């Protein structure tokens, strides 16, 4: 057994109780101890004079010389204190330690110590209560930066610091450096031993920076290797070669010319699908960029080659919309197309399943009902998932692997209307080939965007009336379903306290149900309905159908309309409590209008009477929405404001779906440059050695990060 694999109980002072406390922090072995990095550092190298200190609420480092002999006082039963005075050139401080009698002989007269703690001013003197201390010894310089570790019950900073030092001493230089030396030198990285030593006990700021850079690179590099190996495993499968070169019959049915970005995307898809290995490609593009026609081209390639195709979407509303758009087109080309959703009768569903299994049906469009038992394909060719962040990796794979007869896998195309910064896309979709549609179709008109407060309400009501009178339709989006509802995940995180409770000074949430009644009272001659996610599926379908058909002029809704619904006649989007939403979500909502020929508008209504009263982040979001219309630029701003964790929780697929990965130090926003370098090196290495057979330590690190067995990676 390697030293690093020894249990923590092999370290001095770690018995069963301490081992249990460490287990709560995921520390079981000596290696775990070394990789339990500090959460922060105390800068004790910034020495100050007592008389210079003005902020008495934070800790300071001072060097004081003991002036009086420490004395113990018993102030009540079970409590004692030690007091003495110490000085520097600017003043004298009284130091007090509670219930630490053993310290009486630790402070000889005339000796100097570095003390770390809060400094209070008491008249002309100063006071420090139970500060940390270190003796000043000639020839033994003190470290400027001291680590601060995460603690669970039963552990102290002193205990962890000592155990980390013991682990480092036990291992010595025996920790193998997993990074190939040529990669380390090419990227000007320090050795692993130097990095681990300096991450725990930095020699100085530059040593800490070098250590962090190396360890962050390692995390990204190992993660990238895991995704690369995952992609290569997928590519080893067998898929039907769909080599259809002539797309002209499909293109002839379109009332518009493809954009250059759409043509590039279709070429990428065609190139992948004509191979005998499964395509695993993601198509990322802004709302309205024309991803659906690219999916239609992929479906055409599959069915024209004699295979079957499936399109899976997250909601029945979206499934019906895609079916309405695509079924007529493919029927005119001679291919059969059916819908499969949960709301259908059992008889209808069984008929569709039977047609799929027998090979009579060419194309099926549906929801997660496609994953249900008994859905099999006679000639699987292609699986398309739309709004992919609503599906997990396992769900996509389950549909791709469905096959009644043989082990052939279907090609996979996933689509996302959530623009994602390229650096984040590398990490999020590293197991997929990426195609970005970064060009909007000609004629797509800009949606003018305004941010207004409650004082604009009368003018806004008049604007609603005007747009409806002109034949347009209006969305009004509220952050809650009912009054007094707690803010959910869709509400911007910077408005929550540490306990997850909405700040008391936040304006009340507009609720769709009650607000619909209010709008009906304001506009008695206009048809108003509400829509929210808690409604029964059949009821939602009916409401959305009436709005799409123009029978409803105003739809009061929650963000259930954020994804996919296409109503070309809708020309006004009003978002209530707009300060409560994230940037990407606001951009998605704005994308619901401006899809037809009408001039369209988005009005963001924020609580209060002045934008200056909003939080800084809310102000920045609303300002960004007024000034920026590029979804990818908005995504970059969103990522920089919230970090990748919050960005993914509201706008994309959880990174944990890629294998339970959780970075210790790396941050995909702050460390984008290191991420790009690490991914480039990982790509080059797996091209040289696709199975990492020459790098067993690296392979073990990949397995450990993704919590995989060795067999799954080969």
BABA-396411 format. One line per field, with one value per residue (C-alpha): residue number from 0; residue in one letter; x, y, z. Coordinates in pm, whole numbers, padded with zeros to 5 digits. Example, Ala and Ser with C-alpha at 12.3 -4.5 7.8 and 13.67 -1.06 7.14 Angstrom:
loke	(0:1) $
roke	(A:S) $
x	(01230:01367) $
y	(-00450:-00106) $
z	(00780:00714) $
END
This chain:
loke	(0:1:2:3:4:5:6:7:8:9:10:11:12:13:14:15:16:17:18:19:20:21:22:23:24:25:26:27:28:29:30:31:32:33:34:35:36:37:38:39:40:41:42:43:44:45:46:47:48:49:50:51:52:53:54:55:56:57:58:59:60:61:62:63:64:65:66:67:68:69:70:71:72:73:74:75:76:77:78:79:80:81:82:83:84:85:86:87:88:89:90:91:92:93:94:95:96:97:98:99:100:101:102:103:104:105:106:107:108:109:110:111:112:113:114:115:116:117:118:119:120:121:122:123:124:125:126:127:128:129:130:131:132:133:134:135:136:137:138:139:140:141:142:143:144:145:146:147:148:149:150:151:152:153:154:155:156:157:158:159:160:161:162:163:164:165:166:167:168:169:170:171:172:173:174:175:176:177:178:179:180:181:182:183:184:185:186:187:188:189:190:191:192:193:194:195:196:197:198:199:200:201:202:203:204:205:206:207:208:209:210:211:212:213:214:215:216:217:218:219:220:221:222:223:224:225:226:227:228:229:230:231:232:233:234:235:236:237:238:239:240:241:242:243:244:245:246:247:248:249:250:251:252:253:254:255:256:257:258:259:260:261:262:263:264:265:266:267:268:269:270:271:272:273:274:275:276:277:278:279:280:281:282:283:284:285:286:287:288:289:290:291:292:293:294:295:296:297:298:299:300:301:302:303:304:305:306:307:308:309:310:311:312:313:314:315:316:317:318:319:320:321:322:323:324:325:326:327:328:329:330:331:332:333:334:335:336:337:338:339:340:341:342:343:344:345:346:347:348:349:350:351:352:353:354:355:356:357:358:359:360:361:362:363:364:365:366:367:368:369:370:371:372:373:374:375:376:377:378:379:380:381:382:383:384:385:386:387:388:389:390:391:392:393:394:395:396:397:398:399:400:401:402:403:404:405:406:407:408:409:410:411:412:413:414:415:416:417:418:419:420:421:422:423:424:425:426:427:428:429:430:431:432:433:434:435:436:437:438:439:440:441:442:443:444:445:446:447:448:449:450:451:452:453:454:455:456:457:458:459:460:461:462:463:464:465:466:467:468:469:470:471:472:473:474:475:476:477:478:479:480:481:482:483:484:485:486:487:488:489:490:491:492:493:494:495:496:497:498:499:500:501:502:503:504:505:506:507:508:509:510:511:512:513:514:515:516:517:518:519:520:521:522:523:524:525:526:527:528:529:530:531:532:533:534:535:536:537:538:539:540:541:542:543:544:545:546:547:548:549:550:551:552:553:554:555:556:557:558:559:560:561:562:563:564:565:566:567:568:569:570:571:572:573:574:575:576:577:578:579:580:581:582:583:584:585:586:587:588:589:590:591:592:593:594:595:596:597:598:599:600:601:602:603:604:605:606:607:608:609:610:611:612:613:614:615:616:617:618:619:620:621:622:623:624:625:626:627:628:629:630:631:632:633:634:635:636:637:638:639:640:641:642:643:644:645:646:647:648:649:650:651:652:653:654:655:656:657:658:659:660:661:662:663:664:665:666:667:668:669:670:671:672:673:674:675:676:677:678:679:680:681:682:683:684:685:686:687:688:689:690:691:692:693:694:695:696:697:698:699:700:701:702:703:704:705:706:707:708:709:710:711:712:713) $
roke	(X:X:X:X:X:X:X:X:X:X:X:X:X:X:X:X:X:X:X:X:X:X:X:X:X:X:X:X:X:X:X:X:X:X:X:X:X:X:X:X:X:X:X:X:X:X:X:X:X:X:X:X:X:X:X:X:X:X:X:X:X:X:X:X:X:X:X:X:X:X:X:X:X:X:X:X:X:X:X:X:X:X:X:X:X:X:X:X:X:X:X:X:X:X:X:X:X:X:X:X:X:X:X:X:X:X:X:X:X:X:X:X:X:X:X:X:X:X:X:X:X:X:X:X:X:X:X:X:X:X:X:X:X:X:X:X:X:X:X:X:X:X:X:X:X:X:X:X:X:X:X:X:X:X:X:X:X:X:X:X:X:X:X:X:X:X:X:X:X:X:X:X:X:X:X:X:X:X:X:X:X:X:X:X:X:X:X:X:X:X:X:X:X:X:X:X:X:X:X:X:X:X:X:X:X:X:X:X:X:X:X:X:X:X:X:X:X:X:X:X:X:X:X:X:X:X:X:X:X:X:X:X:X:X:X:X:X:X:X:X:X:X:X:X:X:X:X:X:X:X:X:X:X:X:X:X:X:X:X:X:X:X:X:X:X:X:X:X:X:X:X:X:X:X:X:X:X:X:X:X:X:X:X:X:X:X:X:X:X:X:X:X:X:X:X:X:X:X:X:X:X:X:X:X:X:X:X:X:X:X:X:X:X:X:X:X:X:X:X:X:X:X:X:X:X:X:X:X:X:X:X:X:X:X:X:X:X:X:X:X:X:X:X:X:X:X:X:X:X:X:X:X:X:X:X:X:X:X:X:X:X:X:X:X:X:X:X:X:X:X:X:X:X:X:X:X:X:X:X:X:X:X:X:X:X:X:X:X:X:X:X:X:X:X:X:X:X:X:X:X:X:X:X:X:X:X:X:X:X:X:X:X:X:X:X:X:X:X:X:X:X:X:X:X:X:X:X:X:X:X:X:X:X:X:X:X:X:X:X:X:X:X:X:X:X:X:X:X:X:X:X:X:X:X:X:X:X:X:X:X:X:X:X:X:X:X:X:X:X:X:X:X:X:X:X:X:X:X:X:X:X:X:X:X:X:X:X:X:X:X:X:X:X:X:X:X:X:X:X:X:X:X:X:X:X:X:X:X:X:X:X:X:X:X:X:X:X:X:X:X:X:X:X:X:X:X:X:X:X:X:X:X:X:X:X:X:X:X:X:X:X:X:X:X:X:X:X:X:X:X:X:X:X:X:X:X:X:X:X:X:X:X:X:X:X:X:X:X:X:X:X:X:X:X:X:X:X:X:X:X:X:X:X:X:X:X:X:X:X:X:X:X:X:X:X:X:X:X:X:X:X:X:X:X:X:X:X:X:X:X:X:X:X:X:X:X:X:X:X:X:X:X:X:X:X:X:X:X:X:X:X:X:X:X:X:X:X:X:X:X:X:X:X:X:X:X:X:X:X:X:X:X:X:X:X:X:X:X:X:X:X:X:X:X:X:X:X:X:X:X:X:X:X:X:X:X:X:X:X:X:X:X:X:X:X:X:X:X:X:X:X:X:X:X:X:X:X:X:X:X:X:X:X:X:X:X:X:X:X:X:X:X:X:X) $
x	(00000:00128:00192:-00069:-00333:-00276:-00574:-00560:-00542:-00175:-00114:-00019:-00314:-00583:-00791:-01138:-01316:-01091:-01110:-01491:-01470:-01236:-01471:-01741:-01508:-01435:-01089:-01008:-00647:-00314:-00363:-00705:-00537:-00282:-00556:-00776:-00667:-00706:-01019:-00829:-00505:-00426:-00175:00027:00321:00156:00292:00133:00204:-00061:-00097:-00158:-00457:-00791:-01015:-01087:-01335:-01078:-00767:-00422:-00064:00153:00498:00500:00756:00638:00650:00493:00486:00165:-00066:-00359:-00688:-00984:-01288:-01547:-01574:-01450:-01313:-00970:-00778:-00418:-00323:-00001:00116:00326:00441:00580:00713:00363:00193:00112:-00152:-00309:-00336:-00592:-00627:-00926:-00902:-00551:-00345:-00075:00023:00151:00511:00497:00563:00900:00972:01152:01070:00898:00603:00393:00032:-00267:-00614:-00847:-00696:-00931:-00856:-00910:-00829:-00464:-00391:-00489:-00627:-00618:-00828:-00694:-00485:-00286:00085:00427:00766:01017:01331:01657:01724:01363:01160:00786:00561:00368:00066:-00102:-00370:-00731:-00905:-01269:-01377:-01629:-01729:-01443:-01162:-00958:-00729:-00434:-00526:-00561:-00245:-00048:-00199:-00131:00232:00257:00109:00358:00645:00530:00507:00823:00893:00713:00401:00426:00389:00107:00173:00406:00723:00706:00354:00466:00763:00567:00310:00573:00427:00598:00643:00362:00565:00638:00269:00143:00401:00317:-00059:-00050:00246:00323:00678:00541:00269:00448:00490:00119:00030:00254:00106:-00252:-00182:-00030:-00309:-00580:-00416:-00413:-00786:-00879:-00634:-00766:-01125:-01053:-00891:-01202:-01429:-01195:-01190:-01568:-01598:-01356:-01553:-01866:-01685:-01591:-01955:-02125:-02376:-02545:-02370:-02626:-02465:-02729:-02564:-02866:-03064:-03236:-03584:-03597:-03451:-03707:-03982:-03828:-03951:-03605:-03236:-03013:-02761:-02391:-02390:-02676:-02495:-02179:-02380:-02552:-02216:-02079:-02380:-02361:-01989:-02051:-02353:-02192:-01935:-01995:-01944:-02203:-02227:-02224:-02270:-02424:-02573:-02566:-02733:-02929:-03308:-03438:-03107:-03258:-03150:-03473:-03403:-03059:-03230:-03471:-03173:-03023:-03357:-03373:-03024:-03137:-03472:-03344:-03083:-03354:-03325:-03564:-03530:-03656:-03687:-03723:-03822:-03891:-04258:-04572:-04634:-04299:-04350:-04681:-04522:-04238:-04483:-04699:-04394:-04220:-04486:-04637:-04292:-04179:-04515:-04479:-04139:-04291:-04197:-04432:-04420:-04608:-04635:-04574:-04656:-04797:-05132:-05228:-05466:-05310:-05447:-05280:-04949:-04951:-05022:-04726:-04496:-04597:-04529:-04185:-04097:-04215:-04034:-04352:-04293:-04001:-04003:-04134:-04152:-04219:-04133:-03977:-04251:-03995:-03791:-04077:-04092:-04189:-04051:-03817:-03682:-03654:-03394:-03244:-03064:-03080:-03184:-03227:-03285:-03401:-03344:-03092:-03022:-03362:-03233:-02951:-02664:-02814:-03151:-02994:-02787:-03089:-03277:-02973:-02922:-03283:-03292:-03510:-03282:-02908:-02636:-02619:-02635:-02816:-02640:-02704:-02764:-02841:-02953:-02946:-03093:-02894:-02587:-02285:-01938:-01694:-01464:-01755:-01882:-01543:-01598:-01973:-01985:-01635:-01781:-01964:-01846:-01953:-02117:-02212:-02469:-02356:-02558:-02924:-03151:-03200:-03514:-03509:-03591:-03433:-03660:-03633:-03583:-03669:-03633:-03899:-04025:-04379:-04434:-04455:-04751:-05020:-04811:-04741:-05112:-05174:-04895:-05056:-05389:-05226:-05043:-05355:-05564:-05310:-05361:-05060:-05039:-04874:-04683:-04672:-04427:-04443:-04184:-04442:-04754:-04952:-04925:-04694:-04509:-04143:-03887:-03774:-03455:-03551:-03514:-03178:-02949:-02801:-03136:-03125:-02980:-02735:-03033:-03193:-03472:-03578:-03455:-03724:-03686:-03749:-04074:-04344:-04347:-04602:-04807:-04949:-05288:-05380:-05220:-05425:-05741:-05598:-05521:-05869:-06019:-05803:-05886:-06242:-06267:-05945:-05915:-05664:-05552:-05283:-05034:-04800:-04609:-04838:-05133:-05230:-05063:-05391:-05492:-05156:-05192:-05535:-05424:-05115:-05310:-05563:-05280:-05098:-05423:-05476:-05788:-05612:-05457:-05272:-05106:-05001:-04746:-04454:-04134:-04296:-04306:-03929:-03852:-03941:-04295:-04327:-04603:-04500:-04783:-04660:-04495:-04474:-04298:-04344:-04139:-04262:-04012:-03744:-03474:-03546:-03434:-03092:-02949:-02975:-03334:-03428:-03267:-03460:-03786:-03713:-03662:-04030:-04122:-03989:-04040:-04281:-04313:-04440:-04213:-04159:-04072:-03955:-04033:-03857:-04050:-03850:-03977:-03940:-03923:-03557:-03310:-03049:-03242:-03184:-02884:-02568:-02605:-02970:-02878:-02607:-02843:-03111:-02857:-02706:-03047:-03116:-02782:-02696:-02880:-02610:-02695:-02334:-02216:-02496:-02390:-02031:-02156:-02387:-02103:-01869:-02136:-02252:-01974:-02021:-02209:-02504:-02486:-02536:-02805:-03033:-02922:-02749:-02685:-02527:-02159:-02211:-02398:-02063:-01959:-01992:-01705:-01640:-01334:-01132:-00959:-01044:-01305:-01417:-01481:-01171:-00936:-01054:-00700:-00570:-00879:-00811:-00446:-00536:-00799:-00559:-00293:-00547:-00666:-00309:-00224:-00532:-00460:-00114:-00236:-00617:-00642:-00367:-00201:00140:00013:-00137:-00117:-00310:-00571:-00614:-00662:-00929:-01109:-01090:-01225:-01517:-01566:-01534:-01403:-01091:-01294:-01527:-01242:-01101) $
y	(00000:00345:00582:00821:00546:00494:00585:00914:00714:00656:01023:01119:01231:01093:00829:00698:01018:01248:01008:01029:01410:01403:01164:01434:01644:01359:01295:00927:00885:01064:01178:01322:01517:01668:01761:01926:02274:02581:02788:03111:03252:03491:03755:03778:03926:04268:04391:04706:04928:04942:05317:05289:05057:05226:04931:04740:04492:04289:04097:04252:04128:04308:04235:04305:04259:04116:04393:04229:03878:03688:03640:03402:03524:03307:03512:03246:02873:02700:03015:03170:03425:03517:03882:04061:04367:04390:04688:04819:05162:05311:05190:04918:04647:04432:04071:03833:03456:03266:02920:02858:02832:02640:02963:03127:03027:03079:03456:03536:03899:04079:03819:03927:03757:03805:03831:03794:03908:04203:04511:04720:05069:05124:05485:05545:05174:04876:04530:04190:03892:03539:03626:03366:03401:03289:03359:03569:03353:03449:03240:03112:03354:03331:03255:03553:03350:03097:02858:02858:02524:02423:02272:02013:01945:01798:01958:02272:02478:02369:02000:02015:02221:01966:01669:01821:01881:01521:01391:01593:01470:01109:01122:01326:01332:01004:01161:01081:01380:01272:01549:01451:01658:01802:01934:02080:02259:02378:02542:02674:02491:02408:02051:01879:01858:02231:02300:02087:02238:02595:02554:02459:02668:02933:03064:03393:03525:03417:03065:03049:03178:02917:02640:02739:02766:02417:02253:02429:02311:01955:01966:02097:01861:01548:01660:01721:01377:01217:01392:01305:00938:00944:01083:00826:00542:00673:00694:00325:00228:00139:00373:00365:00563:00819:00950:01170:01449:01614:01835:02030:01865:01983:02326:02381:02374:02655:03011:03154:03110:02946:03166:03095:02968:02727:02594:02536:02357:02131:02052:01951:01724:01571:01499:01322:01121:00968:00797:00455:00581:00763:01138:01319:01685:01980:02273:02592:02908:03208:03218:03240:03160:02870:02553:02370:02372:02224:01948:01897:01856:01593:01409:01423:01270:00983:00900:00947:00683:00441:00498:00627:00954:01080:01435:01462:01790:01876:01985:01871:02227:02229:01876:01975:02288:02093:01833:02102:02253:01935:01673:01851:01917:01555:01417:01616:01450:01105:01029:00943:01145:01092:01251:01060:01241:01146:01320:01087:00798:00456:00331:00612:00562:00187:00240:00477:00240:-00050:00153:00243:-00115:-00251:00015:00161:00497:00712:01002:01037:01365:01352:01420:01189:00947:00837:00689:00475:00097:-00047:00235:00055:00139:-00105:00105:00360:00640:00970:01110:01487:01642:02004:02237:01979:02129:01994:01639:01458:01280:00943:01032:01129:00812:00596:00721:00690:00327:00218:-00054:-00358:-00566:-00506:-00315:-00028:00312:00610:00933:01202:01573:01789:02151:02437:02786:02894:03076:02955:03115:02903:02838:02703:02503:02326:02196:02143:01968:01822:01482:01637:01805:02169:02370:02731:02917:03274:03441:03544:03500:03816:04008:03912:04249:04373:04372:04721:04683:04923:04908:05106:05145:05141:05509:05407:05175:05403:05451:05078:04998:05231:05062:04722:04852:05003:04681:04469:04719:04690:04314:04210:03984:04036:03821:03931:03720:03702:03537:03354:03147:03261:03541:03488:03220:03178:03272:02966:02871:03096:03407:03580:03453:03789:03887:03610:03627:03366:03165:03163:03399:03692:04021:04207:04524:04347:04446:04175:03917:03962:03641:03514:03396:03713:03945:03788:03895:04245:04265:04139:04415:04674:04549:04409:04400:04200:03822:03746:03403:03273:02988:02833:02513:02386:02352:02014:01935:01926:02267:02418:02279:02438:02779:02783:02665:02949:03201:03058:03072:03438:03374:03512:03858:03873:03574:03619:03350:03230:03135:02819:03010:03065:02752:02695:02829:03013:03270:03498:03743:03816:04159:04276:04102:04252:04103:04194:04208:04196:04260:03910:03726:03628:03768:03450:03403:03759:03709:03384:03558:03844:03586:03486:03805:03949:03619:03756:04068:04301:04551:04406:04535:04404:04604:04511:04641:04659:04715:05050:05395:05420:05186:05308:05131:04792:04579:04643:04310:04374:04718:04568:04300:04552:04787:04499:04399:04754:04785:04434:04202:03942:03627:03512:03851:03841:03490:03607:03890:03651:03408:03680:03811:03483:03229:02893:02723:02964:03014:02644:02604:02848:02827:02503:02143:02071:01996:01713:01521:01465:01226:01378:01620:01891:02111:02195:02509:02557:02813:02803:03176:03309:03047:03041:03081:02781:02583:02643:02537:02225:02117:02168:01954:01684:01669:01632:01362:01149:01174:01034:00772:00725:00494:00653:00312:00479:00703:00476:00746:00987:00722:00653:01026:01039:00742:00901:01236:01078:00804:00535:00180:00110:-00111:00169:00373:00099) $
z	(00000:-00091:00198:00061:00088:00462:00683:00874:01198:01112:01189:01544:01752:01519:01691:01615:01721:01516:01219:01234:01237:00938:00756:00769:00554:00314:00459:00501:00388:00411:00051:00138:00416:00178:-00068:00195:00092:00314:00254:00327:00465:00748:00641:00962:00776:00765:01097:01242:01541:01810:01769:01392:01417:01346:01253:01572:01413:01221:01325:01309:01344:01599:01748:02123:02398:02731:02996:03305:03444:03352:03653:03700:03849:03952:03861:03944:03981:03671:03509:03526:03326:03264:03222:03136:02949:02635:02432:02106:02011:01990:02305:02557:02538:02808:02692:02840:02798:02943:03102:02970:03291:03106:02927:03249:03178:02801:02810:02979:03057:02778:02510:02188:02021:01713:01824:01589:01689:01736:01900:02116:02245:02617:02704:02620:02619:02406:02477:02305:02411:02351:02045:01853:01925:01801:01962:01767:01749:01585:01274:01258:01047:01085:00790:00661:00546:00773:00648:00764:00712:00695:01023:01127:01487:01685:01484:01541:01320:01534:01495:01116:01073:01276:01092:00750:00852:00977:00649:00446:00661:00635:00256:00201:-00170:-00238:-00389:-00762:-00992:-01224:-01476:-01763:-01729:-02081:-02015:-01681:-01836:-02139:-01912:-01667:-01370:-01041:-00921:-00731:-00409:-00422:-00488:-00198:00040:-00055:-00066:00304:00427:00164:00159:00030:-00200:-00516:-00378:-00302:-00651:-00816:-00602:-00681:-01053:-01061:-00862:-01063:-01385:-01248:-01170:-01516:-01687:-01515:-01575:-01944:-01973:-01826:-02074:-02362:-02263:-02234:-02587:-02724:-02562:-02732:-03065:-03040:-03080:-03406:-03570:-03909:-04180:-04298:-04613:-04775:-04973:-05136:-04898:-05175:-05138:-04775:-04847:-05124:-04860:-04656:-04713:-04641:-04713:-04456:-04278:-04303:-03944:-04018:-04325:-04120:-03852:-04107:-04266:-03924:-03871:-04219:-04177:-03845:-03956:-04263:-04040:-03891:-03536:-03324:-03362:-03025:-03110:-02929:-03117:-02910:-03033:-02918:-02910:-03268:-03441:-03637:-03458:-03544:-03918:-03846:-03648:-03939:-04173:-03940:-03928:-04307:-04335:-04110:-04268:-04624:-04537:-04429:-04056:-03788:-03596:-03260:-03127:-02748:-02578:-02212:-02233:-02410:-02530:-02706:-02841:-03001:-03145:-03307:-03432:-03592:-03764:-03878:-03944:-04245:-04391:-04365:-04477:-04801:-04845:-04804:-04442:-04156:-03833:-03505:-03161:-02837:-02510:-02173:-02230:-02515:-02468:-02398:-02729:-02925:-02746:-02806:-03174:-03207:-03017:-03238:-03553:-03422:-03330:-03665:-03866:-04019:-03846:-03960:-03712:-03357:-03164:-02792:-02431:-02174:-02274:-02534:-02248:-02121:-02133:-02471:-02686:-02928:-03270:-03558:-03743:-03499:-03676:-03487:-03150:-03112:-02768:-02760:-02464:-02353:-02009:-01900:-01956:-01780:-01952:-01859:-02012:-02343:-02347:-02261:-02567:-02791:-02684:-02738:-03002:-03045:-03264:-03237:-03059:-03307:-03139:-03279:-03367:-03104:-03158:-02854:-02877:-02630:-02659:-02355:-02488:-02293:-02286:-02483:-02186:-01985:-02282:-02291:-01942:-01958:-02295:-02314:-02405:-02704:-03022:-03012:-03288:-03218:-03428:-03379:-03655:-03651:-03956:-04165:-04080:-03711:-03556:-03236:-02932:-02781:-02406:-02125:-01745:-01558:-01202:-01065:-01148:-01517:-01453:-01608:-01924:-01937:-01915:-02206:-02402:-02342:-02472:-02779:-02876:-02830:-03029:-03310:-03317:-03109:-02805:-02467:-02219:-01855:-01654:-01274:-01046:-00832:-00888:-00585:-00331:-00031:-00224:-00129:-00391:-00583:-00768:-01057:-00840:-00849:-00574:-00478:-00321:-00061:00287:00414:00539:00196:00306:00090:00227:00423:00217:-00112:-00287:-00274:-00550:-00827:-00837:-01166:-01034:-00842:-01096:-01374:-01190:-01154:-01527:-01616:-01401:-01577:-01927:-01916:-02296:-02345:-02305:-02029:-01905:-01673:-01707:-01453:-01391:-01113:-01352:-01491:-01820:-02012:-01875:-01970:-02320:-02363:-02234:-02454:-02757:-02717:-02689:-02993:-03193:-03099:-02891:-02583:-02604:-02270:-02106:-01743:-01671:-01466:-01645:-01780:-02111:-02100:-02301:-02661:-02707:-03037:-03084:-03376:-03305:-02949:-02955:-02594:-02303:-01957:-01674:-01327:-01038:-01307:-01047:-00913:-01228:-01357:-01680:-01886:-01777:-01869:-02209:-02261:-02173:-02409:-02683:-02665:-02856:-03179:-03359:-03620:-03835:-03563:-03392:-03044:-02700:-02363:-02050:-01727:-01428:-01107:-00755:-00583:-00734:-00831:-01000:-00751:-00475:-00635:-00539:-00739:-00921:-01003:-01135:-01353:-01488:-01586:-01740:-01938:-02072:-02190:-02367:-02491:-02732:-02800:-02605:-02584:-02454:-02197:-02095:-02043:-01819:-01634:-01571:-01447:-01209:-01061:-01116:-01288:-01004:-00996:-01373:-01432:-01170:-01347:-01708:-01788:-01702:-01367:-01402:-01155:-01422:-01586:-01313:-00966:-01024:-00769:-00802:-00491:-00619:-00985:-01091:-01453:-01454:-01280:-01423:-01784:-01921:-01728:-01831:-02201:-02167:-01968:-02220:-02511:-02339:-02253:-02614:-02741:-02486:-02560:-02932:-02858:-02606:-02633:-02329:-02114:-02099:-02057:-01775:-01505:-01234:-01455:-01531:-01159:-01098:-01368:-01213:-00869:-00992:-01177:-00915:-01181:-01186:-01388:-01624:-01728:-01870:-02094) $
END
